[in-house]
Amino acid sequence: MSTTNPLEQLAGTRSVIMIDAATLLEYLHQDREETYMEGIREGRRLAEAAALATTAEPLTKKQAAKALGFSEGTIDNMRRRGELESYEYGGQVRIERAEVERWKRTHTGLYAKSKRLTYKK
């Protein structure tokens, strides 16, 4: 007698089934459940960062450069190329915190790589 679970038995059939989340999670592998929870935690972290960024004061060019780990010249180049939205207020460049967070999110590979680089003099 085979010891397959009900989902494995249905796998070969062409049926539409309804299953509740608790039963489905019971049959998922532990690593899939952890991956799902990691996605939930990451989504929550991004939502909290976005909420904080929209309520906080905009950054100066110097503060944005420090937050991204780049020089002010690099920030100027990014602004010129349209990679980083900014505006001028009172003769000073201002960059919204949400824009800095957006750049980090959309350039995760590049941003992480730039943080790992070490420069030798």
CYANA upper distance limits for C-alpha pairs under 8 A (distance plus 0.5 A):
  4 THR  CA      8 GLU  CA      6.55
  4 THR  CA      9 GLN  CA      7.11
  5 ASN  CA      9 GLN  CA      6.97
  6 PRO  CA     10 LEU  CA      6.86
  7 LEU  CA     11 ALA  CA      6.63
  7 LEU  CA     27 TYR  CA      8.40
  8 GLU  CA     12 GLY  CA      8.21
  9 GLN  CA     13 THR  CA      8.43
 10 LEU  CA     14 ARG  CA      8.45
 10 LEU  CA     15 SER  CA      7.93
 19 ILE  CA     23 THR  CA      7.16
 19 ILE  CA     24 LEU  CA      7.12
 20 ASP  CA     24 LEU  CA      6.85
 21 ALA  CA     25 LEU  CA      6.54
 22 ALA  CA     26 GLU  CA      6.70
 23 THR  CA     27 TYR  CA      7.30
 24 LEU  CA     28 LEU  CA      6.97
 25 LEU  CA     33 GLU  CA      7.79
 28 LEU  CA     32 ARG  CA      6.97
 28 LEU  CA     33 GLU  CA      7.28
 29 HIS  CA     33 GLU  CA      7.08
 30 GLN  CA     34 GLU  CA      6.75
 31 ASP  CA     35 THR  CA      6.59
 32 ARG  CA     36 TYR  CA      6.64
 33 GLU  CA     37 MET  CA      6.73
 34 GLU  CA     38 GLU  CA      6.56
 35 THR  CA     39 GLY  CA      6.75
 36 TYR  CA     40 ILE  CA      6.89
 37 MET  CA     41 ARG  CA      6.66
 38 GLU  CA     42 GLU  CA      6.56
 39 GLY  CA     43 GLY  CA      6.54
 40 ILE  CA     44 ARG  CA      6.68
 41 ARG  CA     45 ARG  CA      6.64
 42 GLU  CA     46 LEU  CA      6.68
 43 GLY  CA     47 ALA  CA      6.66
 44 ARG  CA     48 GLU  CA      6.65
 45 ARG  CA     49 ALA  CA      6.67
 46 LEU  CA     50 ALA  CA      6.60
 47 ALA  CA     51 ALA  CA      6.63
 48 GLU  CA     52 LEU  CA      6.65
 49 ALA  CA     53 ALA  CA      6.48
 49 ALA  CA    101 GLU  CA      8.07
 50 ALA  CA     54 THR  CA      6.71
 50 ALA  CA     98 ALA  CA      6.54
 50 ALA  CA    101 GLU  CA      7.78
 51 ALA  CA     55 THR  CA      7.11
 52 LEU  CA     56 ALA  CA      6.69
 53 ALA  CA     96 GLU  CA      8.00
 53 ALA  CA     97 ARG  CA      5.34
 53 ALA  CA     98 ALA  CA      5.26
 53 ALA  CA    101 GLU  CA      8.10
 54 THR  CA     96 GLU  CA      8.24
 54 THR  CA     97 ARG  CA      7.39
 54 THR  CA     98 ALA  CA      6.39
 56 ALA  CA     97 ARG  CA      7.59
 57 GLU  CA     96 GLU  CA      7.85
 57 GLU  CA     97 ARG  CA      7.96
 58 PRO  CA     94 ARG  CA      6.41
 58 PRO  CA     95 ILE  CA      5.96
 58 PRO  CA     96 GLU  CA      4.87
 58 PRO  CA     97 ARG  CA      6.20
 59 LEU  CA     63 GLN  CA      6.06
 59 LEU  CA     64 ALA  CA      6.28
 59 LEU  CA     94 ARG  CA      6.03
 59 LEU  CA     95 ILE  CA      5.60
 59 LEU  CA     96 GLU  CA      6.49
 59 LEU  CA     97 ARG  CA      6.82
 60 THR  CA     64 ALA  CA      6.64
 60 THR  CA     92 GLN  CA      7.80
 60 THR  CA     93 VAL  CA      6.44
 60 THR  CA     94 ARG  CA      5.37
 60 THR  CA     95 ILE  CA      6.78
 61 LYS  CA     65 ALA  CA      6.59
 61 LYS  CA     72 GLU  CA      6.91
 61 LYS  CA     75 ILE  CA      7.53
 61 LYS  CA     93 VAL  CA      6.31
 61 LYS  CA     94 ARG  CA      6.80
 61 LYS  CA     95 ILE  CA      7.36
 62 LYS  CA     66 LYS  CA      6.78
 62 LYS  CA     71 SER  CA      8.48
 62 LYS  CA     72 GLU  CA      6.49
 63 GLN  CA     67 ALA  CA      6.60
 64 ALA  CA     68 LEU  CA      6.66
 64 ALA  CA     75 ILE  CA      8.19
 64 ALA  CA     95 ILE  CA      7.48
 64 ALA  CA    100 VAL  CA      7.47
 65 ALA  CA     69 GLY  CA      6.27
 65 ALA  CA     70 PHE  CA      5.36
 65 ALA  CA     71 SER  CA      5.96
 65 ALA  CA     72 GLU  CA      6.00
 65 ALA  CA     74 THR  CA      8.34
 65 ALA  CA     75 ILE  CA      6.69
 66 LYS  CA     70 PHE  CA      6.83
 66 LYS  CA     71 SER  CA      7.95
 67 ALA  CA    100 VAL  CA      8.33
 68 LEU  CA    100 VAL  CA      7.95
 68 LEU  CA    104 LYS  CA      8.16
 68 LEU  CA    111 TYR  CA      8.30
 69 GLY  CA    114 SER  CA      8.41
 69 GLY  CA    115 LYS  CA      7.65
 70 PHE  CA     74 THR  CA      6.62
 70 PHE  CA     75 ILE  CA      7.48
 71 SER  CA     75 ILE  CA      7.00
 72 GLU  CA     76 ASP  CA      6.75
 73 GLY  CA     77 ASN  CA      6.79
 74 THR  CA     78 MET  CA      6.63
 75 ILE  CA     79 ARG  CA      6.64
 75 ILE  CA     84 LEU  CA      8.28
 76 ASP  CA     80 ARG  CA      6.66
 77 ASN  CA     81 ARG  CA      6.70
 78 MET  CA     82 GLY  CA      6.66
 78 MET  CA     83 GLU  CA      5.56
 78 MET  CA     84 LEU  CA      6.14
 79 ARG  CA     83 GLU  CA      6.37
 79 ARG  CA     84 LEU  CA      5.47
 79 ARG  CA     85 GLU  CA      6.79
 79 ARG  CA     86 SER  CA      7.47
 83 GLU  CA    103 TRP  CA      8.42
 84 LEU  CA     99 GLU  CA      7.42
 84 LEU  CA    100 VAL  CA      8.12
 84 LEU  CA    103 TRP  CA      7.70
 85 GLU  CA     95 ILE  CA      7.25
 85 GLU  CA     99 GLU  CA      7.25
 86 SER  CA     93 VAL  CA      7.23
 86 SER  CA     94 ARG  CA      6.18
 86 SER  CA     95 ILE  CA      5.17
 86 SER  CA     96 GLU  CA      7.64
 87 TYR  CA     93 VAL  CA      6.23
 87 TYR  CA     94 ARG  CA      5.89
 87 TYR  CA     95 ILE  CA      7.17
 88 GLU  CA     92 GLN  CA      5.74
 88 GLU  CA     93 VAL  CA      4.92
 88 GLU  CA     94 ARG  CA      6.23
 89 TYR  CA     93 VAL  CA      6.91
 89 TYR  CA     94 ARG  CA      7.13
 95 ILE  CA     99 GLU  CA      7.29
 95 ILE  CA    100 VAL  CA      7.89
 96 GLU  CA    100 VAL  CA      7.23
 97 ARG  CA    101 GLU  CA      6.78
 98 ALA  CA    102 ARG  CA      6.49
 99 GLU  CA    103 TRP  CA      6.66
100 VAL  CA    104 LYS  CA      6.82
101 GLU  CA    105 ARG  CA      6.68
102 ARG  CA    106 THR  CA      6.63
103 TRP  CA    107 HIS  CA      6.41
104 LYS  CA    108 THR  CA      6.15
104 LYS  CA    111 TYR  CA      6.86
107 HIS  CA    111 TYR  CA      6.22
108 THR  CA    112 ALA  CA      6.35
109 GLY  CA    113 LYS  CA      6.59
110 LEU  CA    114 SER  CA      6.62
111 TYR  CA    115 LYS  CA      6.84
112 ALA  CA    116 ARG  CA      6.91
113 LYS  CA    117 LEU  CA      6.91
